[in-house]
Amino acid sequence: MKFTEGQLYHIYNKGNNNQQIFFKKENYLYFLKKIRKYIYPNCDILTYCLMPNHFNFLIYANSKTVSYDLKNNNFLSEGFKILLSSYAKAINVQEKRTGSLFTQNTHSKNVSGNTNQAIICLKYIHQNPKINGLVVNLEDWEFSSFRDYCGLRNGTICNQNLTFNLLNIDKENFYGFSNEMILKADLNTIF
């Protein structure tokens, strides 16, 4: 994955053959712990959502995001590589399975084309559990940053102030804003 400082990216991956990647609550929490260790130090996470068979992030590329180690490996790309590899190993042991858990490549799409593109991405990430019929209300999905933004949980993975500033979102109207319908045609701009 290549990143440019100051740009917004939609990062996502799914289970190999759309298979499940999270099997119980502890799996989601373990994945979030690994996000804090391997992803959080290397970018500004704006939003995230972990779904039973995939995940989505909206990130802001900062100076660390575009940095490389001595072997010319990008810190954020390596962070995702380590996160997914170590998580897959743990799940393979837990589920007594072998083989790939995730699709081969984690995708990143630059959504800095215009503010609307990034806003669609943010809304899509938070609406994902509702779109997929897992919940009726966005705040009912535990493994999304939506609860943090609504003040229902004191999450610290997402840089909320940066999100509100970059996307010019009114914090007081965030709940209604996030529930606004996304046009199917607009989704093509974020994948």
Secondary structure, DSSP 8 states (H G I E B T S, - for coil): ----TT-EEEEEEEBGGG--S--SHHHHHHHHHHHHHHTGGGSEEEEEEEETTEEEEEEE--TTTT-B-TTS-BHHHHHHHHHHHHHHHHHHHHTT--S-SB-S--EEEE--S-HHHHHHHHHHHHHHHHHTTS-SSGGG-SSBTHHHHTTSS---SB-HHHHHHHHT--GGGHHHHHTS---HHHHTTT-
